[in-house]
Amino acid sequence: MEKIISFESEIEFVARVNEHKDCIMQQGPKGGGDEDPAQLWFNIDVPKGHGLKAGDRVRVTVEKM
């Protein structure tokens, strides 16, 4: 696999998607990263039972298969 990017970030908030999954998000300053265009943000669905909460730090990795 070819690693494209890996970065660490704090979860801004966790949203309920449905009875099977939630969405963990970081959308940068003021919810969109407009203040720092180089800042990376994420919006990732995860299965229920993950135990994550706002303020937790996570590592996001993208690899090409």
N, C-alpha and C positions, 0 to 999 in steps of 0.2 A: 504494500500500500504506500502511496505517496502522500506524505503529510503536507497539507496546504497551510494550515494555521493551527496554533494552540495558544489559548490565552486564559488567564484567570480573571474572574470578575465576581462581584457581589450580586446576589439575587435581589432585584428591586421589589418584586412582588410575585405571588403565586395566585393564579386564577383557576377557578374550577371550570373545566370544559364540559364534562358530562360525568356520568357515574363510573366511568372507566379510567379517565385521565384528567390531569391538571396541566397547566402551562406555566413554566417558570420563565421569568422575563427580566431583562435589564434593558432599558431603553435610553440610558444616558441622561445627562442633565436635562431637566424639564421635560422628560419623556420623549426623546427623539434624537438626541445626540447633536443637535444643531449648534451648540456652543463649542464643541470640539469635533470637527468633522472627521478626525482620525480615530476617534473612540469607536471601538467595536461594541455592538450590542447584540442581544439574542432574544429569541422567543421560541421556546422548545417545549413540545408536549412530552410529558412523562407519565408512566402508569401510576395510578393511585397507590398509596402506601409508601411513597418515596421518602417521607420524613423531612423534606426540605421546607425552609421557611425564609421569609424576607430577612436579609442580612447575612445568610450563609454564603460562603465563598465556594465557587465551583470552577472547575477547569472545563473549557469547551474546546474540543478538538475536531477538526474537519479533515478527513482523509479521502483521497480518491482511490476507489477500488478497481 
